[in-house]
Amino acid sequence: MAAKVKNYTFSLPVEMIDKVREYADDNYIASVNAGVKEAIEEYLMRLEKEKLIKEITEASKDPLFLKDIEECIHDFETSDAETARRVTDW
């Protein structure tokens, strides 16, 4: 199933557009549109990573979150040890 697309107008510096067109003309990218799409995808991935790091950092200071993590570690200690023994018994 193809992703839904929506046309949108951006204002970009002429030099930037010319450079992207040049890469498309030289077949480094499939098209100007493909190059812009890829650049935005990479930028969004970087923002998502920064957001996740920020959220993890904030969570690491939350006593309730840390307590929950400790409880999970404790709850799975036995099953993790059993699994480790089974793997090494092969």
N, CA, C and O atoms as CSV, one atom per row, in Angstrom:
chain,resi,resn,atom,element,x,y,z
A,1,MET,N,N,0.844,-1.170,0.000
A,1,MET,CA,C,0.000,0.000,0.000
A,1,MET,C,C,0.897,1.243,0.000
A,1,MET,O,O,1.804,1.367,0.823
A,2,ALA,N,N,0.635,2.137,-0.913
A,2,ALA,CA,C,1.432,3.359,-1.028
A,2,ALA,C,C,1.050,4.351,0.064
A,2,ALA,O,O,-0.104,4.432,0.485
A,3,ALA,N,N,2.047,5.095,0.505
A,3,ALA,CA,C,1.810,6.107,1.539
A,3,ALA,C,C,1.022,7.262,0.946
A,3,ALA,O,O,1.181,7.599,-0.228
A,4,LYS,N,N,0.174,7.862,1.765
A,4,LYS,CA,C,-0.538,9.057,1.331
A,4,LYS,C,C,0.466,10.187,1.177
A,4,LYS,O,O,1.385,10.315,1.986
A,5,VAL,N,N,0.305,10.984,0.174
A,5,VAL,CA,C,1.179,12.123,-0.029
A,5,VAL,C,C,0.351,13.393,-0.106
A,5,VAL,O,O,-0.836,13.367,-0.430
A,6,LYS,N,N,0.999,14.494,0.198
A,6,LYS,CA,C,0.343,15.787,0.136
A,6,LYS,C,C,1.346,16.776,-0.434
A,6,LYS,O,O,2.493,16.835,0.009
A,7,ASN,N,N,0.917,17.537,-1.400
A,7,ASN,CA,C,1.775,18.574,-1.951
A,7,ASN,C,C,1.849,19.731,-0.978
A,7,ASN,O,O,0.861,20.084,-0.333
A,8,TYR,N,N,3.039,20.320,-0.878
A,8,TYR,CA,C,3.253,21.431,0.034
A,8,TYR,C,C,4.283,22.344,-0.607
A,8,TYR,O,O,5.211,21.872,-1.264
A,9,THR,N,N,4.128,23.627,-0.425
A,9,THR,CA,C,5.041,24.590,-1.020
A,9,THR,C,C,6.021,25.098,0.023
A,9,THR,O,O,5.623,25.507,1.114
A,10,PHE,N,N,7.319,25.069,-0.319
A,10,PHE,CA,C,8.363,25.573,0.557
A,10,PHE,C,C,9.118,26.679,-0.156
A,10,PHE,O,O,9.218,26.699,-1.383
A,11,SER,N,N,9.634,27.580,0.621
A,11,SER,CA,C,10.537,28.592,0.087
A,11,SER,C,C,11.940,28.238,0.546
A,11,SER,O,O,12.220,28.194,1.744
A,12,LEU,N,N,12.826,27.984,-0.425
A,12,LEU,CA,C,14.203,27.610,-0.128
A,12,LEU,C,C,15.137,28.512,-0.926
A,12,LEU,O,O,14.756,29.031,-1.976
A,13,PRO,N,N,16.346,28.696,-0.435
A,13,PRO,CA,C,17.306,29.506,-1.187
A,13,PRO,C,C,17.557,28.918,-2.579
A,13,PRO,O,O,17.636,27.701,-2.743
A,14,VAL,N,N,17.679,29.786,-3.564
A,14,VAL,CA,C,17.884,29.376,-4.944
A,14,VAL,C,C,19.109,28.475,-5.067
A,14,VAL,O,O,19.079,27.483,-5.795
A,15,GLU,N,N,20.188,28.818,-4.357
A,15,GLU,CA,C,21.412,28.027,-4.430
A,15,GLU,C,C,21.171,26.589,-3.972
A,15,GLU,O,O,21.735,25.648,-4.528
A,16,MET,N,N,20.338,26.434,-2.964
A,16,MET,CA,C,20.043,25.102,-2.445
A,16,MET,C,C,19.264,24.286,-3.481
A,16,MET,O,O,19.580,23.123,-3.729
A,17,ILE,N,N,18.259,24.897,-4.074
A,17,ILE,CA,C,17.462,24.222,-5.097
A,17,ILE,C,C,18.338,23.858,-6.297
A,17,ILE,O,O,18.232,22.759,-6.840
A,18,ASP,N,N,19.205,24.793,-6.707
A,18,ASP,CA,C,20.095,24.520,-7.836
A,18,ASP,C,C,21.003,23.333,-7.535
A,18,ASP,O,O,21.242,22.495,-8.404
A,19,LYS,N,N,21.505,23.263,-6.310
A,19,LYS,CA,C,22.391,22.163,-5.930
A,19,LYS,C,C,21.639,20.831,-5.949
A,19,LYS,O,O,22.168,19.828,-6.429
A,20,VAL,N,N,20.427,20.819,-5.437
A,20,VAL,CA,C,19.624,19.587,-5.438
A,20,VAL,C,C,19.312,19.169,-6.871
A,20,VAL,O,O,19.376,17.986,-7.206
A,21,ARG,N,N,18.971,20.149,-7.719
A,21,ARG,CA,C,18.720,19.834,-9.136
A,21,ARG,C,C,19.965,19.242,-9.793
A,21,ARG,O,O,19.876,18.314,-10.597
A,22,GLU,N,N,21.111,19.787,-9.444
A,22,GLU,CA,C,22.368,19.284,-10.002
A,22,GLU,C,C,22.584,17.821,-9.605
A,22,GLU,O,O,22.975,17.006,-10.440
A,23,TYR,N,N,22.332,17.485,-8.340
A,23,TYR,CA,C,22.472,16.101,-7.904
A,23,TYR,C,C,21.464,15.194,-8.606
A,23,TYR,O,O,21.781,14.051,-8.936
A,24,ALA,N,N,20.265,15.693,-8.833
A,24,ALA,CA,C,19.266,14.903,-9.559
A,24,ALA,C,C,19.692,14.711,-11.015
A,24,ALA,O,O,19.578,13.611,-11.557
A,25,ASP,N,N,20.181,15.774,-11.646
A,25,ASP,CA,C,20.646,15.683,-13.039
A,25,ASP,C,C,21.816,14.717,-13.181
A,25,ASP,O,O,21.939,14.037,-14.199
A,26,ASP,N,N,22.672,14.653,-12.168
A,26,ASP,CA,C,23.832,13.761,-12.198
A,26,ASP,C,C,23.508,12.365,-11.651
A,26,ASP,O,O,24.401,11.538,-11.464
A,27,ASN,N,N,22.220,12.116,-11.399
A,27,ASN,CA,C,21.719,10.812,-10.936
A,27,ASN,C,C,22.259,10.378,-9.570
A,27,ASN,O,O,22.350,9.181,-9.300
A,28,TYR,N,N,22.613,11.326,-8.715
A,28,TYR,CA,C,22.960,10.988,-7.336
A,28,TYR,C,C,21.694,10.775,-6.514
A,28,TYR,O,O,21.691,10.042,-5.525
A,29,ILE,N,N,20.627,11.428,-6.943
A,29,ILE,CA,C,19.304,11.231,-6.347
A,29,ILE,C,C,18.315,11.045,-7.493
A,29,ILE,O,O,18.562,11.490,-8.613
A,30,ALA,N,N,17.203,10.389,-7.208
A,30,ALA,CA,C,16.228,10.087,-8.260
A,30,ALA,C,C,15.578,11.335,-8.838
A,30,ALA,O,O,15.306,11.411,-10.037
A,31,SER,N,N,15.333,12.310,-7.972
A,31,SER,CA,C,14.684,13.550,-8.401
A,31,SER,C,C,14.865,14.599,-7.315
A,31,SER,O,O,15.315,14.289,-6.213
A,32,VAL,N,N,14.517,15.823,-7.625
A,32,VAL,CA,C,14.556,16.881,-6.611
A,32,VAL,C,C,13.631,16.505,-5.468
A,32,VAL,O,O,13.995,16.626,-4.298
A,33,ASN,N,N,12.448,16.054,-5.805
A,33,ASN,CA,C,11.475,15.673,-4.783
A,33,ASN,C,C,12.024,14.555,-3.894
A,33,ASN,O,O,11.879,14.603,-2.672
A,34,ALA,N,N,12.652,13.556,-4.504
A,34,ALA,CA,C,13.211,12.442,-3.732
A,34,ALA,C,C,14.324,12.931,-2.807
A,34,ALA,O,O,14.431,12.480,-1.666
A,35,GLY,N,N,15.148,13.847,-3.297
A,35,GLY,CA,C,16.228,14.385,-2.466
A,35,GLY,C,C,15.708,15.170,-1.279
A,35,GLY,O,O,16.219,15.036,-0.167
A,36,VAL,N,N,14.697,15.984,-1.508
A,36,VAL,CA,C,14.108,16.772,-0.424
A,36,VAL,C,C,13.425,15.844,0.571
A,36,VAL,O,O,13.544,16.034,1.781
A,37,LYS,N,N,12.712,14.844,0.069
A,37,LYS,CA,C,12.035,13.876,0.949
A,37,LYS,C,C,13.050,13.145,1.822
A,37,LYS,O,O,12.843,13.001,3.027
A,38,GLU,N,N,14.148,12.681,1.219
A,38,GLU,CA,C,15.169,11.968,1.983
A,38,GLU,C,C,15.798,12.874,3.040
A,38,GLU,O,O,16.034,12.448,4.170
A,39,ALA,N,N,16.065,14.114,2.670
A,39,ALA,CA,C,16.658,15.060,3.626
A,39,ALA,C,C,15.722,15.297,4.811
A,39,ALA,O,O,16.166,15.341,5.958
A,40,ILE,N,N,14.443,15.446,4.534
A,40,ILE,CA,C,13.475,15.667,5.619
A,40,ILE,C,C,13.354,14.423,6.486
A,40,ILE,O,O,13.252,14.527,7.708
A,41,GLU,N,N,13.366,13.236,5.859
A,41,GLU,CA,C,13.306,11.998,6.642
A,41,GLU,C,C,14.499,11.894,7.593
A,41,GLU,O,O,14.333,11.551,8.763
A,42,GLU,N,N,15.696,12.189,7.093
A,42,GLU,CA,C,16.890,12.132,7.938
A,42,GLU,C,C,16.823,13.158,9.062
A,42,GLU,O,O,17.210,12.868,10.194
A,43,TYR,N,N,16.336,14.348,8.757
A,43,TYR,CA,C,16.191,15.399,9.770
A,43,TYR,C,C,15.194,14.970,10.841
A,43,TYR,O,O,15.439,15.161,12.033
A,44,LEU,N,N,14.078,14.394,10.422
A,44,LEU,CA,C,13.074,13.939,11.393
A,44,LEU,C,C,13.616,12.818,12.272
A,44,LEU,O,O,13.320,12.772,13.466
A,45,MET,N,N,14.409,11.910,11.692
A,45,MET,CA,C,15.017,10.849,12.503
A,45,MET,C,C,15.957,11.449,13.543
A,45,MET,O,O,15.995,10.986,14.683
A,46,ARG,N,N,16.715,12.474,13.160
A,46,ARG,CA,C,17.615,13.117,14.109
A,46,ARG,C,C,16.828,13.786,15.233
A,46,ARG,O,O,17.211,13.700,16.400
A,47,LEU,N,N,15.726,14.454,14.880
A,47,LEU,CA,C,14.883,15.084,15.907
A,47,LEU,C,C,14.264,14.048,16.839
A,47,LEU,O,O,14.194,14.262,18.049
A,48,GLU,N,N,13.815,12.924,16.275
A,48,GLU,CA,C,13.236,11.860,17.102
A,48,GLU,C,C,14.276,11.321,18.077
A,48,GLU,O,O,13.962,11.065,19.240
A,49,LYS,N,N,15.499,11.150,17.616
A,49,LYS,CA,C,16.567,10.668,18.491
A,49,LYS,C,C,16.833,11.673,19.608
A,49,LYS,O,O,16.973,11.289,20.769
A,50,GLU,N,N,16.903,12.959,19.260
A,50,GLU,CA,C,17.117,13.994,20.274
A,50,GLU,C,C,15.971,14.010,21.287
A,50,GLU,O,O,16.196,14.167,22.487
A,51,LYS,N,N,14.751,13.847,20.797
A,51,LYS,CA,C,13.575,13.822,21.678
A,51,LYS,C,C,13.642,12.627,22.629
A,51,LYS,O,O,13.366,12.761,23.821
A,52,LEU,N,N,14.008,11.462,22.098
A,52,LEU,CA,C,14.103,10.254,22.921
A,52,LEU,C,C,15.186,10.411,23.991
A,52,LEU,O,O,14.981,10.029,25.144
A,53,ILE,N,N,16.324,10.966,23.613
A,53,ILE,CA,C,17.399,11.189,24.590
A,53,ILE,C,C,16.921,12.124,25.692
A,53,ILE,O,O,17.196,11.893,26.869
A,54,LYS,N,N,16.209,13.175,25.315
A,54,LYS,CA,C,15.684,14.122,26.304
A,54,LYS,C,C,14.701,13.418,27.244
A,54,LYS,O,O,14.753,13.614,28.458
A,55,GLU,N,N,13.812,12.602,26.684
A,55,GLU,CA,C,12.817,11.905,27.504
A,55,GLU,C,C,13.479,10.882,28.432
A,55,GLU,O,O,13.079,10.735,29.587
A,56,ILE,N,N,14.484,10.185,27.925
A,56,ILE,CA,C,15.192,9.203,28.755
A,56,ILE,C,C,15.938,9.908,29.887
A,56,ILE,O,O,15.952,9.437,31.024
A,57,THR,N,N,16.553,11.039,29.561
A,57,THR,CA,C,17.267,11.808,30.578
A,57,THR,C,C,16.314,12.270,31.669
A,57,THR,O,O,16.627,12.184,32.857
A,58,GLU,N,N,15.142,12.763,31.258
A,58,GLU,CA,C,14.149,13.195,32.242
A,58,GLU,C,C,13.656,12.017,33.077
A,58,GLU,O,O,13.488,12.140,34.290
A,59,ALA,N,N,13.424,10.879,32.429
A,59,ALA,CA,C,12.945,9.692,33.153
A,59,ALA,C,C,13.982,9.206,34.156
A,59,ALA,O,O,13.634,8.691,35.219
A,60,SER,N,N,15.254,9.372,33.816
A,60,SER,CA,C,16.308,8.897,34.717
A,60,SER,C,C,16.360,9.686,36.020
A,60,SER,O,O,17.035,9.281,36.967
A,61,LYS,N,N,15.660,10.791,36.070
A,61,LYS,CA,C,15.613,11.613,37.286
A,61,LYS,C,C,14.293,11.431,38.046
A,61,LYS,O,O,14.087,12.034,39.099
A,62,ASP,N,N,13.412,10.600,37.505
A,62,ASP,CA,C,12.088,10.390,38.098
A,62,ASP,C,C,12.138,9.196,39.043
A,62,ASP,O,O,12.333,8.065,38.598
A,63,PRO,N,N,11.963,9.437,40.352
A,63,PRO,CA,C,12.052,8.343,41.329
A,63,PRO,C,C,11.041,7.218,41.080
A,63,PRO,O,O,11.364,6.049,41.292
A,64,LEU,N,N,9.829,7.549,40.637
A,64,LEU,CA,C,8.824,6.507,40.386
A,64,LEU,C,C,9.220,5.641,39.197
A,64,LEU,O,O,9.024,4.426,39.221
A,65,PHE,N,N,9.770,6.252,38.169
A,65,PHE,CA,C,10.231,5.504,37.006
A,65,PHE,C,C,11.381,4.572,37.401
A,65,PHE,O,O,11.400,3.403,37.018
A,66,LEU,N,N,12.324,5.094,38.159
A,66,LEU,CA,C,13.469,4.285,38.580
A,66,LEU,C,C,13.028,3.121,39.457
A,66,LEU,O,O,13.564,2.018,39.350
A,67,LYS,N,N,12.048,3.370,40.324
A,67,LYS,CA,C,11.527,2.298,41.176
A,67,LYS,C,C,10.871,1.219,40.316
A,67,LYS,O,O,11.047,0.027,40.569
A,68,ASP,N,N,10.123,1.632,39.310
A,68,ASP,CA,C,9.473,0.690,38.404
A,68,ASP,C,C,10.509,-0.157,37.664
A,68,ASP,O,O,10.328,-1.364,37.510
A,69,ILE,N,N,11.582,0.466,37.210
A,69,ILE,CA,C,12.654,-0.262,36.518
A,69,ILE,C,C,13.288,-1.289,37.463
A,69,ILE,O,O,13.518,-2.436,37.079
A,70,GLU,N,N,13.562,-0.870,38.687
A,70,GLU,CA,C,14.156,-1.792,39.665
A,70,GLU,C,C,13.239,-2.987,39.919
A,70,GLU,O,O,13.707,-4.121,40.025
A,71,GLU,N,N,11.932,-2.730,40.015
A,71,GLU,CA,C,10.978,-3.822,40.230
A,71,GLU,C,C,10.957,-4.777,39.045
A,71,GLU,O,O,10.877,-5.992,39.225
A,72,CYS,N,N,11.029,-4.236,37.844
A,72,CYS,CA,C,11.051,-5.085,36.646
A,72,CYS,C,C,12.308,-5.947,36.615
A,72,CYS,O,O,12.249,-7.134,36.296
A,73,ILE,N,N,13.439,-5.344,36.946
A,73,ILE,CA,C,14.695,-6.101,36.979
A,73,ILE,C,C,14.576,-7.242,37.987
A,73,ILE,O,O,14.948,-8.380,37.702
A,74,HIS,N,N,14.057,-6.924,39.155
A,74,HIS,CA,C,13.889,-7.939,40.197
A,74,HIS,C,C,12.937,-9.040,39.730
A,74,HIS,O,O,13.209,-10.223,39.937
A,75,ASP,N,N,11.817,-8.654,39.099
A,75,ASP,CA,C,10.819,-9.629,38.662
A,75,ASP,C,C,11.373,-10.613,37.623
A,75,ASP,O,O,10.945,-11.765,37.568
A,76,PHE,N,N,12.314,-10.162,36.813
A,76,PHE,CA,C,12.829,-11.007,35.739
A,76,PHE,C,C,14.168,-11.668,36.054
A,76,PHE,O,O,14.690,-12.421,35.232
A,77,GLU,N,N,14.722,-11.403,37.218
A,77,GLU,CA,C,16.017,-11.997,37.575
A,77,GLU,C,C,15.998,-13.517,37.468
A,77,GLU,O,O,16.914,-14.111,36.899
A,78,THR,N,N,14.977,-14.140,38.004
A,78,THR,CA,C,14.891,-15.596,38.013
A,78,THR,C,C,14.721,-16.143,36.607
A,78,THR,O,O,15.416,-17.080,36.214
A,79,SER,N,N,13.809,-15.569,35.857
A,79,SER,CA,C,13.577,-16.092,34.506
A,79,SER,C,C,14.784,-15.848,33.609
A,79,SER,O,O,15.088,-16.681,32.755
A,80,ASP,N,N,15.474,-14.733,33.782
A,80,ASP,CA,C,16.685,-14.478,33.000
A,80,ASP,C,C,17.760,-15.510,33.321
A,80,ASP,O,O,18.446,-15.989,32.418
A,81,ALA,N,N,17.912,-15.854,34.590
A,81,ALA,CA,C,18.910,-16.845,34.997
A,81,ALA,C,C,18.549,-18.221,34.429
A,81,ALA,O,O,19.426,-18.955,33.975
A,82,GLU,N,N,17.257,-18.568,34.456
A,82,GLU,CA,C,16.830,-19.859,33.910
A,82,GLU,C,C,17.095,-19.925,32.411
A,82,GLU,O,O,17.565,-20.944,31.907
A,83,THR,N,N,16.802,-18.861,31.711
A,83,THR,CA,C,17.038,-18.822,30.267
A,83,THR,C,C,18.526,-18.935,29.974
A,83,THR,O,O,18.922,-19.650,29.054
A,84,ALA,N,N,19.340,-18.252,30.730
A,84,ALA,CA,C,20.789,-18.307,30.524
A,84,ALA,C,C,21.307,-19.728,30.721
A,84,ALA,O,O,22.173,-20.188,29.976
A,85,ARG,N,N,20.776,-20.418,31.724
A,85,ARG,CA,C,21.211,-21.800,31.954
A,85,ARG,C,C,20.809,-22.688,30.771
A,85,ARG,O,O,21.601,-23.525,30.338
A,86,ARG,N,N,19.607,-22.520,30.250
A,86,ARG,CA,C,19.152,-23.334,29.141
A,86,ARG,C,C,20.009,-23.105,27.903
A,86,ARG,O,O,20.323,-24.052,27.181
A,87,VAL,N,N,20.378,-21.894,27.660
A,87,VAL,CA,C,21.184,-21.570,26.478
A,87,VAL,C,C,22.565,-22.189,26.586
A,87,VAL,O,O,23.098,-22.686,25.593
A,88,THR,N,N,23.150,-22.169,27.767
A,88,THR,CA,C,24.495,-22.722,27.936
A,88,THR,C,C,24.502,-24.238,28.031
A,88,THR,O,O,25.561,-24.855,27.916
A,89,ASP,N,N,23.323,-24.861,28.242
A,89,ASP,CA,C,23.242,-26.322,28.325
A,89,ASP,C,C,23.277,-26.982,26.949
A,89,ASP,O,O,23.355,-28.208,26.881
A,90,TRP,N,N,23.224,-26.259,25.895
A,90,TRP,CA,C,23.186,-26.847,24.551
A,90,TRP,C,C,24.437,-27.487,24.273
A,90,TRP,O,O,24.618,-28.047,23.192
